[in-house]
Amino acid sequence: MRRIWATVVSVWAVLAIVAVLAWSRPATPSAQPAATPTVLVVKGKNGTQHLVVVNTAGAAPHATTQTSPPPR
């Protein structure tokens, strides 16, 4: 009977360790949608208008769950 209880306890211990490791691991970030370029109309001298394309494809997303350390 001791062998059965030892087996049950060891199985529950392994499951508890796996659960703690699974919940302590950070979640994988979801894929970000592709950035679409933004077109701005800028007025120049004498009322002329220029189209400016702003492309943010290389920029990393800024949203984060971590805070900055306090200034010293």
Backbone torsions as a table, in degrees:
resi	resn	phi	psi	omega
1	MET	NA	-33.1	178.8
2	ARG	-63.5	-37.2	-179.1
3	ARG	-64.4	-38.1	179.0
4	ILE	-66.1	-46.3	-179.8
5	TRP	-65.4	-37.1	177.6
6	ALA	-64.3	-39.3	177.9
7	THR	-65.7	-44.0	179.7
8	VAL	-62.5	-45.4	-179.2
9	VAL	-65.3	-40.6	-179.0
10	SER	-67.9	-36.7	177.5
11	VAL	-65.1	-44.0	178.5
12	TRP	-65.2	-35.8	178.4
13	ALA	-65.4	-42.7	178.2
14	VAL	-64.4	-42.5	178.1
15	LEU	-63.3	-38.3	178.4
16	ALA	-65.7	-41.0	179.0
17	ILE	-65.1	-43.3	178.8
18	VAL	-63.4	-40.1	179.6
19	ALA	-65.0	-43.2	179.2
20	VAL	-63.4	-43.2	178.8
21	LEU	-65.5	-36.9	179.9
22	ALA	-68.0	-39.9	-178.1
23	TRP	-79.9	-22.5	-179.6
24	SER	-85.1	-14.1	179.9
25	ARG	-77.0	134.9	179.4
26	PRO	-66.0	147.8	-179.5
27	ALA	-69.8	145.0	177.9
28	THR	-75.8	136.1	-179.5
29	PRO	-68.9	143.2	178.4
30	SER	-77.4	157.1	-179.0
31	ALA	-67.1	132.8	179.4
32	GLN	-82.7	141.7	176.6
33	PRO	-66.4	153.2	-179.3
34	ALA	-63.4	136.6	-179.3
35	ALA	-75.3	135.3	176.8
36	THR	-102.3	137.3	-179.2
37	PRO	-67.1	146.6	179.9
38	THR	-107.2	135.2	179.3
39	VAL	-106.0	125.8	178.5
40	LEU	-113.2	145.4	175.0
41	VAL	-103.1	118.2	-178.2
42	VAL	-112.2	131.0	177.6
43	LYS	-88.7	130.2	179.9
44	GLY	-103.5	-157.3	-179.5
45	LYS	-67.8	147.7	176.2
46	ASN	58.6	28.4	175.2
47	GLY	78.4	8.9	178.5
48	THR	-72.1	148.6	-179.1
49	GLN	-114.3	139.4	178.5
50	HIS	-126.5	142.0	175.6
51	LEU	-95.5	129.1	179.6
52	VAL	-119.2	126.1	179.0
53	VAL	-97.2	122.0	179.0
54	VAL	-106.0	115.8	-177.9
55	ASN	-113.2	121.6	-178.7
56	THR	-113.1	31.4	-176.6
57	ALA	-67.1	-34.7	-177.2
58	GLY	-85.2	-9.7	-176.2
59	ALA	-79.5	140.3	178.1
60	ALA	-81.3	149.4	176.9
61	PRO	-64.0	143.0	-173.5
62	HIS	-93.4	-18.7	-177.1
63	ALA	-63.7	133.4	-179.1
64	THR	-146.9	159.4	178.0
65	THR	-103.2	-2.9	-179.8
66	GLN	-99.3	147.1	179.2
67	THR	-102.4	158.8	177.9
68	SER	-75.5	152.6	177.6
69	PRO	-69.8	155.7	-179.5
70	PRO	-66.7	146.6	179.8
71	PRO	-67.2	150.3	-179.7
72	ARG	-98.8	NA	NA
